[in-house]
Amino acid sequence: WYRVMAKSSQSDHQGKKVAMEIYSWFLAQGPGVTPLKISQLYGSLFSGQPIMSAAYNGQGKALAAMPVSNKTRADLLFALNLVTSQGTLKHIKAKPGIQILGGKTGSGTLVNKKFKTNGWSVIGFRHDKKLLVLTAFVNRGSGAREAAEVAQIALDSL
């Protein structure tokens, strides 16, 4: 997605810098970045709030400060928006009452399984005046496209 930023008004250098900051956060999480961790990170980015613990009652506790500066967060939000308007999530459609803010797709190779991957997508959106994050994960899928299809089904069900 840093290439998408480079095609916009952002410089290639800035796009790479932003991508490296986000990936360094993932690396700091150690092996096994879960869909929950993806949701926590992107929820923090979209809301501008600390990374929160999971809680059914909305009473989660702050686990860590937002992992990037305000300037980098603005650059990330710009890039995440481009992903949904020009990039790998450009086919995601929102019905009336849903405002897509941005998103990201990814795929990861299973450990010691060169050609077997998992796919994921995360979408930040507003619905009923709430800021929400949807993370779709496809285990042993062929990549992020399948996860984007699952995310579309979930958005359509709202």
C-alpha positions in Angstrom: 0.0 0.0 0.0 3.0 2.3 0.2 3.0 2.1 -3.6 -0.6 3.4 -3.6 0.6 6.3 -1.4 3.5 7.0 -3.8 1.0 7.4 -6.7 -0.9 10.0 -4.7 0.5 13.3 -3.4 2.6 11.4 -0.9 6.2 10.7 -1.7 7.5 7.1 -2.1 9.9 7.7 0.8 7.0 8.8 3.1 5.0 5.7 2.0 7.8 3.4 2.8 8.4 5.1 6.2 4.7 4.7 7.1 4.7 1.1 6.0 7.8 0.3 8.0 6.3 1.9 11.2 3.2 -0.3 10.9 5.1 -3.4 10.1 7.6 -2.8 13.0 4.6 -2.8 15.4 3.4 -6.1 14.0 6.9 -7.6 14.4 7.0 -6.4 18.0 3.9 -8.5 18.6 6.0 -11.7 18.0 4.9 -14.7 16.0 1.2 -15.3 15.6 -0.4 -11.9 14.9 -4.0 -12.8 15.4 -7.2 -11.2 14.0 -7.8 -9.7 17.4 -4.4 -8.0 17.4 -5.1 -6.7 13.9 -8.4 -5.3 15.1 -6.8 -3.7 18.1 -4.1 -2.0 16.1 -6.4 -0.7 13.3 -9.1 0.3 15.8 -6.5 2.4 17.5 -5.4 4.0 14.2 -9.0 4.8 13.1 -10.1 6.1 16.5 -6.9 7.9 17.5 -7.2 6.2 20.9 -4.8 3.7 22.7 -4.8 0.1 21.8 -7.5 -1.5 23.9 -8.0 -4.9 25.4 -10.9 -6.9 24.2 -14.1 -6.7 26.2 -17.7 -7.7 25.6 -19.2 -4.8 27.5 -17.2 -2.0 25.9 -15.1 -1.6 29.1 -11.8 -2.6 27.7 -8.6 -1.3 29.2 -5.8 0.5 27.4 -3.0 -1.9 26.7 -0.6 0.5 24.9 -0.5 4.0 23.6 -1.2 4.5 19.9 1.9 3.1 18.2 2.5 6.0 15.8 2.8 9.7 15.9 -0.2 11.9 14.9 1.6 12.8 11.6 2.2 9.2 10.8 -1.4 8.3 11.8 -2.7 11.0 9.4 -0.5 9.5 6.6 -1.7 6.0 7.5 -5.4 7.0 7.4 -4.7 8.6 4.0 -3.2 5.4 2.7 -5.9 3.2 4.2 -8.5 5.3 2.5 -6.7 4.9 -0.8 -6.8 1.1 -0.3 -10.6 1.2 -0.3 -10.9 3.7 -3.2 -8.1 2.6 -5.5 -6.4 -0.5 -4.1 -7.1 -4.1 -3.0 -10.4 -3.2 -1.3 -11.8 -0.9 -4.0 -14.6 -3.4 -4.8 -16.0 -3.2 -1.2 -19.4 -1.5 -1.4 -21.2 0.1 1.5 -25.0 0.3 1.7 -26.6 3.6 2.8 -25.8 4.5 6.4 -22.3 3.0 6.3 -19.3 5.2 5.6 -16.1 3.3 4.7 -13.1 5.1 6.2 -10.3 2.8 4.9 -8.9 -0.7 5.1 -6.0 -3.0 4.5 -5.6 -6.5 3.2 -2.9 -9.0 3.9 -1.8 -12.6 3.6 0.6 -14.6 5.5 2.3 -17.9 4.7 1.8 -20.7 7.1 4.9 -21.7 9.0 6.9 -24.2 7.0 4.1 -24.3 4.3 5.6 -22.4 1.4 2.4 -22.2 -0.8 -0.3 -22.2 1.9 -1.5 -18.9 3.1 -4.0 -17.2 5.4 -5.8 -14.1 4.2 -7.1 -11.2 6.1 -8.8 -7.8 5.6 -9.6 -5.0 8.0 -12.1 -2.2 7.3 -12.7 0.9 9.4 -16.2 2.3 9.0 -18.9 4.4 10.6 -22.4 2.9 11.2 -25.2 4.3 13.3 -22.8 7.1 14.6 -20.3 4.5 15.8 -16.8 3.9 14.7 -16.3 0.2 14.0 -13.6 -2.1 12.7 -14.3 -5.3 10.8 -11.6 -7.9 10.5 -12.1 -10.9 8.3 -9.7 -13.8 8.4 -9.7 -16.9 6.1 -7.6 -19.8 7.4 -5.7 -21.6 4.7 -7.2 -19.4 2.0 -5.5 -18.3 -1.2 -4.9 -14.8 0.1 -6.5 -11.5 1.0 -9.1 -11.5 -1.8 -11.1 -14.2 0.0 -11.0 -12.3 3.2 -12.3 -9.2 1.4 -15.2 -11.2 0.1 -16.0 -12.4 3.7 -15.8 -8.7 4.8 -18.3 -7.7 2.1 -20.8 -10.3 3.3 -20.5 -9.1 6.8 -21.0 -5.4 5.8 -24.0 -6.4 3.7 -25.5 -8.1 6.8 -25.6 -4.8 8.8 
